Amino acid sequence: MNKQIILLLFIGLAFLSCEDNAVEQDNNTQPTLPTGEPIIEGKRVYISGFYQDSSLAQMVACFWVDGARVDLEYGAAEAITVEDGDVYVAGQWFDSTGWNGEACYWVNGVRYDLEGGGNPSTEVTDIAVDNGDVYVSGVMSDGTTFGTNACYWKNGIRTDLTSSNVDAMANSIGINNGDVYVTGWRIQNHASIACYWKNGNLNNLHNTSYFGDAYDIAFKDNDFYIAGEIDAQSTDNWNACYWKNGNKVNLPRSGYGATAFGIFLNGNDIYLAGYTTGSLFTFDIGCKWTNGNLHELSSPVADTQQTWLYDIAVADNVKITVGFYYTVIIDYNDPLYYDSPIFPCYYRNGQRINLEDAEWQLGEATGVFIE
């Protein structure tokens, strides 16, 4: 299940009001950010995401700085990066009706719309900055039978990676030595093929005997690493993996499936974040992998709660993974059966911390950057 599916469930709600901290700035200065208790001494931890405000009908795009929330506007934030003190966030904004809005990115709280971003089928997934240029990955539908075109924007101008004769998605973007890498999937012979585009040129990561998806990307010198998942056709038995320069490395899992959404390189260490399925009597377990070793972070509560972790970053031997969890309600007579709260959260070296904890909460933490 792609994380955009869960996001679409949330942003289908109407938007009415926004509350709490806004970014205070003018267009020519960096923002004045709130100061939370340091998560990592001497560092700043930025986490993108969205939450439901007290109207119970609003999703608000935001980011947290050391746990202190900064509201952007109605919508959802999908990814975050920081360059020379400037905060870049990719996502979607909505007006007060909840029905009108666009895919966009924010720089220090100032919104920039994207070419074609007003198309209701347009989604953005990731953001990268290189030499002052802003790159955003995503997808835009052209309304045809297939027509979900993988694409990216450079400074708001769109480049299509596929055309209307194929269904495709762009999940992540990264720049290395001036080359533009976009990861995702495309349909070929009725199979979803994990792939990446380098400067617009397609590279498949496996053949049509498998289904797959390619998510986050990271670089070390001239090497590139892509987090993802792969499954032999028709087995419904996903395996988390990563590809180094196109060569697959499988990751251990519990149960019958796992997915790696995020990847981070620190020296010679390779960190990934995602989830692994539990046993027959447990739910998805948020996890990280360190050099191929599986660490099940939410396993103590897996009998009642489902957890996914989307991204990971490491500094000074502190690992920060971000995502969401919710308590699974089995009794359909329970008033929360259809409205179980969903909490944006992060783990610091295995300890979970809620970013929002109102009992009616709906939200996710979608990306992390350590400055």
N, C-alpha and C positions, 0 to 999 in steps of 0.2 A: 504494500500500500504506500503510495507516494505521499509525502507530507503535505503537498498542495491539496490533496483530497480533504484532509482534516481542516485546513485553512478555509476552504470553500464552504464547509459546513458552518463555520463561525461567521464569515463575513456576509452570509446570506441574511443575517439579522439587520434590522433597521438601525440607523445611527441617529442619535438625538442630541447628545451633549458630551462634552469633554471636560476633564477635571484634572486637578493637581498641577505638578511642575510643568511649565513650558520652558523652552530654551530662550534665555534672555540674551539678545544680541542685536547688532545691526549688520547689514550685509557685508561690511568691510572688516569685521573683526571676528575672532574666534569666540565661541559661546562661553558664558559663565555657567559652569556645570555645578550641580550639587556635589557635596563631598560626603560620601558614605564612609563607613568604617572600612579601612583597607582590607580587601580579601587576600591580597598578596602584598606584604610589606615592601614599600618602595615602588609598587606598580599600580596601574589602574586597569581594572577589568571592565570591559564594555560588553554588554549583552543586548542583542536586539530581540524584539518580539512584539506581542500585543496582549491586551487584557480587556476584560469586560468591566465597565465602570458601574457605579452604583445605580444607574437607571435600569440596569438589567437588560438593556437593549442596545448597548453601545460597545463596539470594539474600537480600541484606541491604539494606533501605532505608537511605539515608544522604544526607548532603550534605557537600560539601567547602567549607572556608573558606580561600581562597588556597591551594588544593591539599591542605590538611590535612583528612583525613576524619573525619567525626562520624557514628558509627553510631546509628541509631534503634532498629530491631528487624527481625526477619525480614520481608521484604516488598520493596516497590519504591516509590520516591518519584518522582512524576510532575511536580511543579512546586514552585517556591519563590518566596517574596517576603519582604521584611523591612520592618517598620513600627515606627518609634520604638525600634529596637534589638531588637525581638522577631522571631524567626525562625519563619515559617509554612511548612509543607511539606504538600502533599497527596499521598496515595498509598494503598497497601494494606498491611495487616499480616497475618502468618500466625503460627500457633502452631508448636510444635516438630514437629508431624506434617507440616506443609506443606499440610494439607487444610482447615483451619479458620482463618477470619480474616474481616476486614471492610475495606471501603473506609473511609477515615478521613482526618483531618488531624492534624498535630502542631503545637503552639505551644511553642517552646523545649523540644522533646523530650517534652512531655506529650501523650499521644494523646487525641483526641476522636473517637468513633465517629459515624457518620452514620445518619440514619433510613433503614432498609432496606439499610444497608450490608452486612449479613450475607448478602444474596442473592448467590449465587456468580456471577451474571451482572452484578453492579454493578461499574462502573469509574469512577474519577475521573480528570480530565484537567487541571484548572487550579485555581488559587486566587487570590483577590483579597481585600484588606482595605480597608474603608471605614468611617471613624469608629468603629473598634472592632468592627465586624461582619465576620464571616468568611464569604466566599462560595466555594463549590466547585462546579465544573461536572462533568458526567459523564453516565452512562447507566445505566438499570436495566431489566432484562427483567422482564416480568410473566408469562412462560411461554407466551404465546399464539403463533400462527403468526408474526406480526410482533413486536410487543411490546417492541422495544428503545426504551424511552421516553427521549428527551432530557430532561434535568432539571438542576436545580441545588439546592444546599442553602445556606440562610442560617442560620448558627449551628447547623448540624446538622439543621435542619428542611427537608424536601424539598419542592420545587415541580416538578411535572411540566409539561413544555413540549409534549409530544405524548401521545397516547393509544395504546391497543393496536391501533388500526386502521392505524397507519403505522409504518414502520421509520425510526429517526432516531438521531442522535448529537450530543452537545454536546462541542465540542473545547476551548473557551476561554471565559473570563468576565472582564468588566471593568466597573467602575463609573465613571460620569462624570456629574457634577452630580446625583447621586442616582439616576440612571437605570441599570438593570441590563441589560447587553448580554451575550448568550450567542451564540457562533458555532457552526456545525456543518453538518450536512446532514440532509436528509429525503428519503424516496422519494416521488415523484409521477409517476404514469403510467410506472412502471418506470424512471425516471431518478433519479439521486441529485442533488438540487438543493442547491448551496451556499446557505446562508441564515444569518440571524441573528434572534434574538428580542430585542426591546427591551421591557422590562417585561412579558414574556410574550407580546407580539404578534409574530407571524411576519412576516418580510420575506424574500422570495426574492431572490437576487442574479443569477439568470439564468432563462431559460425551459427547457422540457423538451426543447429541441433539443440541449442540452448536458448532460454530467455535470460535477459540480463538488464541491468541498469547501472549507469555510471554517475556517481554523485560528486563529491568534493575532489579538489585537485590541489596538490602541493608540489613544491620544487626544491631540489637540492642540486646546486650547480646546474649541470645540463640534464639531470635526470628528473623525470616527472612521475608522480605517484597519484593514482586515482582510486578512491574508495567506491565500493559498490556491492553488487550482489549478482549471483548467477544461479541458474536452475536448469537442469535437464528438462526438455519439453514434457509437459503434461504430468510432472511428478508433484508439483506444489510443494517443493522441498528446497526452499531458498537457502543458499549458503553465502554468508558474508565473505568478502574477499577484497583484495586490492591488486592493482596492476602497476608494476614498475616498468616503465618504458614499454608498456603493452604486454608484459609477461605476468600472468596471473599467479597470485599467492592466495591460497585458501586460508580462512581463519576458522578456529574452533568454534563450536556452538553447543548450546543445550537444546534438547527437544528436537524438533524437526525443521527449524529454520532460523535464519539470522540475516540481518542487513547492517552494513556499515555505511552511515551517512556522511560522517566527517572524518578528515585525516589531518594530522599535524606532525611535522618533522622537527626534531630538536636534537641537533648533533647527529649521532648515529641511531637515535631512537625513533621508532615509528609508532605513533599513537592513532587509534581510531575510536570513533564513538558510534553507537547504534543501539540495536536491541537483539536479543536472542529469545526464542520461544521457551517457555517453561515446560514442565511436564504436563500430563493430562489434566492435572488438578490445579495448575497455576497459569498466570497470564504472562504477557510479554515482559521481559526483564531488561531494563535499561542497563547497558554495559559499555565497557571500553576494552580495547585490546592494547597491550604494550608489548611491542616486538613479538606479536603473535600469541601472547598469553591472554586468555580471556579472564576478565574481572566482572562478575555480575554485581552491579552496584545496588540494584533494587531487589535482589533475591529475598531479603528478609520479609518483604511485604508482598511478594509475588502471588500469594494465595488470595489476596483481595484487591490488589492494585495493578494497573497496567502502566508501564513506563516506556517511553521512547526518548533517546538522546540523539540530537541532531548534529552537534558540533563539539569540538574539543580544542583547547589551547593549553600550553604548558609553559611555565616560567618558574625558575628557582625551585625546581622539583615539585611544584604544586600543579596538579592536574585539575582543570576546570572543564566539566562537561555540562551541556545545557540541553533542555528539552521540556517535557511535560509529564505529568502523571495524573491518573484519576482512579477513584475507587469504582470497581465494577459492581453494578447493582444487578443481581440475578432475579430478584422477586419483582415481577411486573406490576404488582400491586403497590410497590414502594413509590411514593411521589417523586423520587429522584431517578426512577427507572429510565426516563427519557432526558433527564436534566442533571445528570451527575456532574458536580463541579470538576473542571479541568484546570490544573494549577501549573503555571510556568515555574520552572525551578532550575537550579543548578546543583551539581555535586562538586564539592571541594575535597579532593583526595578521598572520595568515597562517602562523604557525609552530605546528605541532601539538605538544601536550604530553599525554602519557598521564596519566590520573588513577589508574589501576590498570594494572599491566603484568605480572602473573603469567602464565606461559605457558599456564595452563589457564583464563584469565579469561573470564567472560561478564558483560557489564554495559553500561550506557548512562549517559550524562549527558543529562538530560532538560530542564533549565531553568537559567536564569542570572539573577542579580540583582546589581547593583553598588550598594553603599552608600557 
